[in-house]
Amino acid sequence: MKLVIGNRRYSSWSLRGWLACRQSGLAFDTEVVPLFGPDWDDVRRSHPVLAPSAGKVPVLWDDGAVVWDSLAILDYLADKVGRDRFWPRDPAAAGLARSIVAEMHAGFSALRGAFSFNLGRDGKPLPISDAVEADIRRILTLWAEARARFGDGGPFLFGTFGAADIAYAPIALRFESYGVPLPGFAQSYLTALADHPWIAAWRAEAAAETWRIPQYEKPESND
């Protein structure tokens, strides 16, 4: 298999796809396509690994199959290796996990728009609008429910690392990058994610990248 991703520093969806591949336990190669460079319009139209997704990342190539969208990649891999590797076995826990993953995938646009994913930020806070505050409250409510009801088996949302953590890891890293104040249980969850070896490996690779996307480096672009 080969996973095509964007810049690790900026591409939250790529991180989700990459974590899904790691969680699958299957061997895969990674190809990085730098996003939004001076020739980006040509790259997204003509690069063969991006053609099926119309220039969006991540894209998973697996022999004759090609899958894009991070949630589709997760589901495809779960079908290959068994859904228990990604989702809780308990039906009530699985129902909640699927619901909060779907909500993340389709929602929280105010937060994502205001706090663009950038692993190079130093945690300096930015003003939080009412819409972003509402997104944060909702996310923390979902995390609290998962941890309180199903988190006894470990430090992650449903105890052990799984699909819900893959979905929310980039959100948690946004909270860190933008200095969002968190209650104790959420800070503990963020610490567990930051300490996970896969997250640490992704961040190390992101720090080694040399290219930058100017619009994502200017704090005022996130106001």
Secondary structure, DSSP 4 states (H G I P E B T S, - for coil): -EEEE--TTT-HHHHHHHHHHHHHT---EEEE--SS-TTHHHHHHH-TTTGGGTT-S-EEEETTEEEESHHHHHHHHHHHH-GGGTS-SSHHHHHHHHHHHHHHHH--HHHHHHS---TT---------HHHHHHHHHHHHHHHHHHHHH-TTSSBTTBS--HHHHHHHHHHHHHHHTT----HHHHHHHHHHHHSHHHHHHHHHHHH-----HHHH-GGGG-
